[in-house]
Amino acid sequence: METGRQQQLDDLLECSQSLLDLAHAGDWTAVSDQQGRYRELAEALFCSPVAADDAVAVDAVIRDVLRTNRQILELGAVAKHACLDEMGEHRKRHKAVSEYAANQPRVSG
């Protein structure tokens, strides 16, 4: 395998793992920020045909990256539901505070 292709595979795997690490840490802003780099690496890898000699290695990387992406999506779904639950609780607290404030007597100065 040519050195350039191997470096592209290594870079894509590293970026994919970095995204997963960030997702595990709950840093979804950083995941979103790095998504562009991930896309660029993937596009660069496949902008030229894959040589038959490289097919097995490329296939292994694709499978690994897809597995990692599924994990990131699963973590994202969990985080999204947690945010929605938290927002619902916030709305309840906000409503309770608003109702309390609305029922307080007005104090004149």
MODELLER restraints for C-alpha pairs under 7 A, 6 or more apart:
rsr = mdl.restraints
at = mdl.atoms
rsr.add(forms.Gaussian(group=physical.xy_distance, feature=features.Distance(at['CA:1:A'], at['CA:53:A']), mean=6.78, stdev=0.5))
rsr.add(forms.Gaussian(group=physical.xy_distance, feature=features.Distance(at['CA:1:A'], at['CA:54:A']), mean=5.82, stdev=0.5))
rsr.add(forms.Gaussian(group=physical.xy_distance, feature=features.Distance(at['CA:8:A'], at['CA:41:A']), mean=6.96, stdev=0.5))
rsr.add(forms.Gaussian(group=physical.xy_distance, feature=features.Distance(at['CA:8:A'], at['CA:45:A']), mean=5.89, stdev=0.5))
rsr.add(forms.Gaussian(group=physical.xy_distance, feature=features.Distance(at['CA:9:A'], at['CA:61:A']), mean=6.71, stdev=0.5))
rsr.add(forms.Gaussian(group=physical.xy_distance, feature=features.Distance(at['CA:12:A'], at['CA:38:A']), mean=6.68, stdev=0.5))
rsr.add(forms.Gaussian(group=physical.xy_distance, feature=features.Distance(at['CA:12:A'], at['CA:41:A']), mean=5.80, stdev=0.5))
rsr.add(forms.Gaussian(group=physical.xy_distance, feature=features.Distance(at['CA:12:A'], at['CA:42:A']), mean=6.54, stdev=0.5))
rsr.add(forms.Gaussian(group=physical.xy_distance, feature=features.Distance(at['CA:13:A'], at['CA:61:A']), mean=6.88, stdev=0.5))
rsr.add(forms.Gaussian(group=physical.xy_distance, feature=features.Distance(at['CA:13:A'], at['CA:65:A']), mean=6.58, stdev=0.5))
rsr.add(forms.Gaussian(group=physical.xy_distance, feature=features.Distance(at['CA:15:A'], at['CA:38:A']), mean=6.09, stdev=0.5))
rsr.add(forms.Gaussian(group=physical.xy_distance, feature=features.Distance(at['CA:16:A'], at['CA:38:A']), mean=6.95, stdev=0.5))
rsr.add(forms.Gaussian(group=physical.xy_distance, feature=features.Distance(at['CA:16:A'], at['CA:65:A']), mean=6.27, stdev=0.5))
rsr.add(forms.Gaussian(group=physical.xy_distance, feature=features.Distance(at['CA:16:A'], at['CA:68:A']), mean=6.73, stdev=0.5))
rsr.add(forms.Gaussian(group=physical.xy_distance, feature=features.Distance(at['CA:19:A'], at['CA:31:A']), mean=5.53, stdev=0.5))
rsr.add(forms.Gaussian(group=physical.xy_distance, feature=features.Distance(at['CA:20:A'], at['CA:68:A']), mean=6.67, stdev=0.5))
rsr.add(forms.Gaussian(group=physical.xy_distance, feature=features.Distance(at['CA:20:A'], at['CA:72:A']), mean=5.70, stdev=0.5))
rsr.add(forms.Gaussian(group=physical.xy_distance, feature=features.Distance(at['CA:22:A'], at['CA:30:A']), mean=6.83, stdev=0.5))
rsr.add(forms.Gaussian(group=physical.xy_distance, feature=features.Distance(at['CA:22:A'], at['CA:31:A']), mean=6.08, stdev=0.5))
rsr.add(forms.Gaussian(group=physical.xy_distance, feature=features.Distance(at['CA:23:A'], at['CA:31:A']), mean=6.54, stdev=0.5))
rsr.add(forms.Gaussian(group=physical.xy_distance, feature=features.Distance(at['CA:23:A'], at['CA:72:A']), mean=6.20, stdev=0.5))
rsr.add(forms.Gaussian(group=physical.xy_distance, feature=features.Distance(at['CA:23:A'], at['CA:75:A']), mean=6.58, stdev=0.5))
